[in-house]
Amino acid sequence: MDFSDPAVVETWQPVDDRVMGGVSRSCLRYDPAGFAVFEGVMSLEQGGGFASVRSDLFPGFAPGTDVLVLEVCGDGKAYKLSLRMDEQFDGISYQTVFQPPAGVWTQVRLPVRDFVPGYHGRPVPNASPLVLERVCRIGLLIARQTDPSGGASVPMEEGAEGAVVAMGRPQAGSFRLAIRSARSLSG
């Protein structure tokens, strides 16, 4: 997926904690420099705690894909890449965590074996295996329960000025993740 194409970026929609009464907000916007930017504010107010964007229908990945590679420039916060195999608004998603360094373009390699099935942030151990050819939606997510080491959630504690801290890094507040591309590798 090439985010230097504004038409690709236009198809993504926000799905924030507002669907559950929260106040977080996010968007994926095109930057004229030739990439997309996932940005917004993730808030814990009113029981919130996640902000995300989701693609329109996606044709799936090539058979034999072992690794997904993102070219991104982060802000030091942890994010998740989310994959869905059904067209439903709500359902099981397969997610993995990545935490790119702040302020520098880098390639993040996400092995397919690291994607964990979940529903509303909770693991679903009996879910069908992830079949990349059947992936029909891709998403980006930031959440208060994002664990940079790869787990689904970690204990949270309140940091300075009420910021939630995960693994020593504040997740709540403004965020910004620039993305140039998402591609698959096999073998």
C-alpha positions as CSV (number, residue, x, y, z in Angstrom):
1,M,0.0,0.0,0.0
2,D,1.5,3.2,-1.2
3,F,0.6,6.2,1.0
4,S,2.2,8.7,-1.5
5,D,-1.1,8.4,-3.4
6,P,-3.7,10.8,-2.0
7,A,-6.6,8.5,-3.3
8,V,-5.4,5.7,-1.0
9,V,-5.4,8.0,2.0
10,E,-8.9,9.3,1.3
11,T,-10.5,5.8,1.8
12,W,-9.4,5.5,5.5
13,Q,-12.0,6.3,8.2
14,P,-11.5,7.1,11.9
15,V,-12.9,4.6,14.4
16,D,-12.2,6.1,17.8
17,D,-13.4,5.5,21.4
18,R,-16.3,7.9,20.6
19,V,-18.2,4.8,19.5
20,M,-18.2,3.8,23.2
21,G,-18.6,7.3,24.7
22,G,-15.0,8.4,24.8
23,V,-13.6,11.7,23.4
24,S,-10.5,10.6,21.5
25,R,-10.2,11.8,17.9
26,S,-8.0,10.8,15.0
27,C,-7.6,11.0,11.3
28,L,-5.4,9.8,8.5
29,R,-4.5,12.8,6.2
30,Y,-2.3,13.1,3.2
31,D,0.8,15.2,3.5
32,P,1.9,16.9,0.3
33,A,5.5,15.7,1.0
34,G,4.3,12.3,-0.2
35,F,3.1,10.3,2.8
36,A,0.1,9.9,5.1
37,V,-0.1,11.0,8.7
38,F,-2.1,9.2,11.4
39,E,-2.6,11.9,14.1
40,G,-5.0,13.1,16.8
41,V,-5.5,13.0,20.5
42,M,-6.0,9.8,22.5
43,S,-7.9,10.7,25.7
44,L,-8.8,8.6,28.8
45,E,-11.7,10.9,29.6
46,Q,-15.2,9.4,29.8
47,G,-13.8,5.8,29.9
48,G,-12.0,6.3,26.6
49,G,-8.6,5.1,25.6
50,F,-8.1,4.4,21.9
51,A,-7.9,6.2,18.6
52,S,-7.7,4.4,15.3
53,V,-8.2,4.6,11.5
54,R,-9.3,1.8,9.2
55,S,-8.9,1.3,5.5
56,D,-11.7,0.8,3.0
57,L,-11.9,-2.7,1.5
58,F,-8.5,-4.2,0.8
59,P,-7.7,-6.9,-1.7
60,G,-5.6,-9.1,0.7
61,F,-1.9,-9.9,0.7
62,A,-0.1,-12.3,-1.6
63,P,0.0,-16.0,-0.6
64,G,3.2,-16.9,1.3
65,T,3.6,-13.5,3.0
66,D,5.8,-13.9,6.1
67,V,6.5,-10.3,7.1
68,L,4.7,-7.0,6.7
69,V,7.1,-4.0,6.4
70,L,6.0,-0.4,7.3
71,E,8.0,2.6,6.4
72,V,7.2,5.1,9.2
73,C,8.3,8.1,11.2
74,G,7.0,8.0,14.7
75,D,6.8,10.1,17.8
76,G,8.2,7.5,20.3
77,K,4.8,6.1,21.2
78,A,3.7,2.5,20.6
79,Y,1.1,1.7,17.9
80,K,-0.6,-1.4,16.6
81,L,-1.2,-2.6,13.1
82,S,-4.6,-4.2,12.8
83,L,-5.8,-6.7,10.2
84,R,-9.4,-7.9,9.7
85,M,-10.6,-10.8,7.6
86,D,-14.3,-9.9,7.6
87,E,-16.2,-6.8,6.3
88,Q,-18.1,-6.4,9.6
89,F,-17.7,-3.1,11.5
90,D,-17.1,-4.9,14.7
91,G,-15.4,-8.2,15.0
92,I,-12.1,-10.0,15.5
93,S,-8.9,-8.2,14.5
94,Y,-5.4,-9.5,14.4
95,Q,-2.9,-7.0,15.9
96,T,0.7,-6.5,16.6
97,V,2.6,-3.7,18.3
98,F,5.4,-1.6,17.0
99,Q,7.2,1.4,18.4
100,P,9.3,3.3,15.9
101,P,11.9,5.8,17.1
102,A,10.8,9.4,17.3
103,G,11.6,11.8,14.4
104,V,13.4,9.4,12.0
105,W,12.1,7.4,9.0
106,T,12.6,3.7,9.6
107,Q,11.4,0.4,8.3
108,V,9.5,-1.7,10.8
109,R,9.3,-5.4,10.1
110,L,6.2,-7.2,11.6
111,P,6.3,-11.0,11.3
112,V,2.9,-12.4,10.6
113,R,3.3,-15.0,13.4
114,D,3.3,-12.0,15.9
115,F,-0.3,-10.9,15.1
116,V,-2.6,-11.8,17.9
117,P,-6.4,-12.2,17.5
118,G,-8.5,-10.0,19.7
119,Y,-11.9,-8.5,20.2
120,H,-12.2,-5.1,21.9
121,G,-8.6,-5.3,23.2
122,R,-9.0,-8.8,24.7
123,P,-7.3,-11.9,23.3
124,V,-9.5,-14.5,21.5
125,P,-7.6,-17.7,21.9
126,N,-10.0,-19.9,19.8
127,A,-10.1,-17.5,16.8
128,S,-9.5,-18.8,13.3
129,P,-5.9,-18.5,12.1
130,L,-4.9,-15.3,10.3
131,V,-5.0,-15.9,6.5
132,L,-3.4,-12.9,4.8
133,E,-5.1,-13.6,1.5
134,R,-8.4,-13.0,3.3
135,V,-7.5,-9.7,4.9
136,C,-10.0,-7.1,3.8
137,R,-9.2,-4.2,6.1
138,I,-6.1,-2.7,7.6
139,G,-5.9,-0.3,10.5
140,L,-3.6,1.8,12.7
141,L,-4.3,2.1,16.4
142,I,-3.0,3.8,19.5
143,A,-4.3,2.8,22.9
144,R,-3.7,3.2,26.6
145,Q,-3.2,-0.6,26.7
146,T,-0.5,-0.8,24.1
147,D,2.6,-2.7,25.3
148,P,5.7,-2.0,23.2
149,S,7.1,-5.5,24.0
150,G,4.3,-7.1,22.0
151,G,1.7,-8.1,24.6
152,A,-1.9,-7.0,24.3
153,S,-1.9,-5.0,27.5
154,V,0.2,-4.0,30.5
155,P,-0.7,-2.5,33.9
156,M,-1.1,1.3,33.7
157,E,-0.1,3.8,36.2
158,E,-0.8,7.5,36.4
159,G,2.2,9.7,35.6
160,A,2.9,13.4,35.8
161,E,-0.1,15.5,35.2
162,G,-2.4,12.5,34.9
163,A,-0.8,11.1,31.8
164,V,-1.1,7.3,31.5
165,V,2.3,5.6,31.3
166,A,2.9,2.3,29.6
167,M,6.4,0.9,29.8
168,G,7.6,4.3,31.0
169,R,6.1,6.1,27.9
170,P,3.0,8.3,28.0
171,Q,0.4,7.1,25.5
172,A,-2.4,9.6,26.3
173,G,-2.4,13.0,24.6
174,S,-1.4,14.1,21.1
175,F,0.2,11.6,18.7
176,R,1.6,11.5,15.2
177,L,2.7,8.6,13.0
178,A,3.8,9.3,9.4
179,I,3.6,6.4,7.0
180,R,5.0,6.1,3.5
181,S,4.2,2.5,2.7
182,A,3.0,-0.9,3.9
183,R,4.2,-3.9,1.9
184,S,4.5,-7.7,2.3
185,L,7.5,-9.9,2.0
186,S,7.6,-13.7,1.5
187,G,10.0,-16.4,2.1
